[in-house]
Amino acid sequence: MRTTLDLPDDLLREAMTVTGIPTKTKVIVAALNGIVRKTRLAGLKDFKGKVDPDIDLDALRDRKCPY
């Protein structure tokens, strides 16, 4: 999708330099992916202490592959 953005040149150049990403488009996509990942991980914190996985690790380690 084409979008026109007014971005600070110095910030964009710095982001390209520190990441080693060669194009403006790729550095913006990487930044957006980082935001999405960070937000999703933050959402997982809401489940802390609420999930009780009743898993027997010893039983899982002894299981055999059916293939």
N, C-alpha and C positions, 0 to 999 in steps of 0.2 A: 504494500500500500504506500503510495506516495503521500508525504506529509511535509509541509514547510515548517521549520522550527527556527527560532531565534535563540541560538545557544552561545554562551560565552566562548570565544575562540581559544582563549588561554586555558580554560578548563578542559575543553575538548582535546587540545593538543597535549596537555598534561596526562589525560586519561589514556591517550594513544601511546604516549611515551612509557608510562609506568606499566602498562599491560603488554606492550609489544604488539598490540593489534594495529594492523597497518591502515585500515580504512575507517572513516567516520561512521559509516553504516554499521560495520561489525562491532565497533566499540559501543555504540548506542544499543545494539541488540544484546550485547554481553551485559551491559548495565541493567537493561530491562529484565533479563533472565535472572540476574542477581537479586533484584528487588522482589521478583515473584518468589524465588527460592527462599529468601530471608523471611518474607511474609508467611509463607506456608509453614516454615519451621517454627515461627513464632506461634502460629495457630496450634501446633502440636503440643505446646507447653500447657495448653488448657486441659489436656488429658492426663497430665502428670498426677499420679496417685488415684486416678479414676478407673484405670484398666488393671484388672487382676488376671493376668494370663496364668491359668492353672496348667502349666506345662511341666511334664516330667522329662527333663533333659536327658536323663539316662536312657529312658525308653526311646526317645528320638534318635539318640546316637546308635542304638542297637538295631534300628529298623533297616530292612534290606530293600534295595531298589527293585521294583517289580518288573523291570525291563530286562 
